[in-house]
Amino acid sequence: MSNYLDRPVGAVPPHLAEIYDETSFWSARFGALLLDHLDIRRGISGLDIGCGTGFPLIELAHLHGASSRFTGVDVWTEALARAGLKLRLHGLDNVALVAADVAALPFPDASFDLLVANLGINNFPDPTAALRECRRVATGGARLVLTTNVQGHFGGLYALLDDILGELRLKAAREALHREAAHRLSLDTIAHLLEGSRFAVSRSFESRFRMRFADGSALLRHSLVQWFLDGWRRAVGNADEREVFERLEVRLGTVAGAEGCVAMAVPMLYVEAVAV
Ligand SMILES: C[S@@+](CC[C@H](N)C(=O)[O-])C[C@H]1O[C@@H](n2cnc3c(N)ncnc32)[C@H](O)[C@@H]1O
């Protein structure tokens, strides 16, 4: 780690503006929940799974200081390059970045005593394989901390879409939508997965926030919503998507007219488990 007295008073590293505001507002909400509850200890070896462009990896390395070491893994090599730039600009040398799949981690057994995944578990293609591999690289007694959005996410939109698919008698699409909603985990399903991988849930905290949009057009064109849209479109199917989404936009507009805006709930979960 750089010596803080080496930096001339008032100096700003070149190119800092390129990374200054990079943590997305979405990630930050879940990261704040994580950092509110995580116990900060000295001398640990931590792993951030699905660290993306370095969040919360870099914040964790800063908070834990030089007595601890952190490793970030992700399959997204471009994001890791960005994380590497941040490490250089921040002068952090207690962090390693590794391009790897969470289901096949290139680390010996029992390497880490803290494992975190901010917004990871819903994104890993095979959560069971991911948690099994996490347990392999965890020391006995290690903490595994997951933060994620859970079932109920954008529930108002799912309800409207379900009504529209019902009106249009698109039974298969409706069933596909139910499966899409269910792919998001809940505390019960996460606890079940964790216990199957020899982690015992020790603490959990639930929270929620609302995202509010002026109308359906604003909601469906929001840059974050594009990440959710693919799942809804896959459920609806190519043949009917124009009609369904036009109706959805109108329906969301009606809600905005009646209620002033369209509010979507985002339930969040912090789960901490101990490797047993
Ligand atoms: C929603 S992003 C969260 C990124 C970051 N932790 C944050 O809070 O902003 C999910 C991350 O998981 C990564 N990911 C998805 N599948 C993965 C896998 N099989 N192994 C490792 N990382 C994976 C993605 O590349 C992405 O960076």
The ligand as an SDF file (V2000), in Angstrom:
LIG
                    3D

 27 29  0  0  0  0  0  0  0  0999 V2000
  -24.4460   -7.6020  -11.4270 C   0  0  0  0  0  0  0  0  0  0  0  0
  -22.7230   -7.7340  -11.6750 S   0  0  0  0  0  0  0  0  0  0  0  0
  -22.0910   -7.2050  -10.0840 C   0  0  0  0  0  0  0  0  0  0  0  0
  -20.7040   -6.6650  -10.1800 C   0  0  0  0  0  0  0  0  0  0  0  0
  -20.1660   -6.0190   -8.8880 C   0  0  0  0  0  0  0  0  0  0  0  0
  -19.9810   -6.9750   -7.8200 N   0  0  0  0  0  0  0  0  0  0  0  0
  -21.0110   -4.8650   -8.4390 C   0  0  0  0  0  0  0  0  0  0  0  0
  -21.5340   -4.9110   -7.3090 O   0  0  0  0  0  0  0  0  0  0  0  0
  -21.1570   -3.9210   -9.2010 O   0  0  0  0  0  0  0  0  0  0  0  0
  -22.4370   -9.5040  -11.6390 C   0  0  0  0  0  0  0  0  0  0  0  0
  -20.9950   -9.8620  -11.9090 C   0  0  0  0  0  0  0  0  0  0  0  0
  -20.8720  -11.3030  -11.8630 O   0  0  0  0  0  0  0  0  0  0  0  0
  -19.9790  -11.6800  -12.8820 C   0  0  0  0  0  0  0  0  0  0  0  0
  -20.1880  -13.1050  -13.2010 N   0  0  0  0  0  0  0  0  0  0  0  0
  -21.2340  -13.6530  -13.8510 C   0  0  0  0  0  0  0  0  0  0  0  0
  -21.0580  -14.9680  -13.9690 N   0  0  0  0  0  0  0  0  0  0  0  0
  -19.8800  -15.2750  -13.3740 C   0  0  0  0  0  0  0  0  0  0  0  0
  -19.1540  -16.4740  -13.1750 C   0  0  0  0  0  0  0  0  0  0  0  0
  -19.6210  -17.6440  -13.6190 N   0  0  0  0  0  0  0  0  0  0  0  0
  -17.9810  -16.4220  -12.5110 N   0  0  0  0  0  0  0  0  0  0  0  0
  -17.4970  -15.2420  -12.0670 C   0  0  0  0  0  0  0  0  0  0  0  0
  -18.1420  -14.0610  -12.2280 N   0  0  0  0  0  0  0  0  0  0  0  0
  -19.3140  -14.0740  -12.8810 C   0  0  0  0  0  0  0  0  0  0  0  0
  -20.3160  -10.7330  -14.0290 C   0  0  0  0  0  0  0  0  0  0  0  0
  -19.2900  -10.7000  -14.9990 O   0  0  0  0  0  0  0  0  0  0  0  0
  -20.5080   -9.4180  -13.2800 C   0  0  0  0  0  0  0  0  0  0  0  0
  -19.3110   -8.7050  -13.1360 O   0  0  0  0  0  0  0  0  0  0  0  0
  1  2  1  0
  2  3  1  0
  2 10  1  0
  3  4  1  0
  4  5  1  0
  5  6  1  0
  5  7  1  0
  7  8  2  0
  7  9  1  0
 10 11  1  0
 11 12  1  0
 11 26  1  0
 12 13  1  0
 13 14  1  0
 13 24  1  0
 14 15  1  0
 14 23  1  0
 15 16  2  0
 16 17  1  0
 17 18  1  0
 17 23  2  0
 18 19  1  0
 18 20  2  0
 20 21  1  0
 21 22  2  0
 22 23  1  0
 24 25  1  0
 24 26  1  0
 26 27  1  0
M  CHG  2   2   1   9  -1
M  END
$$$$
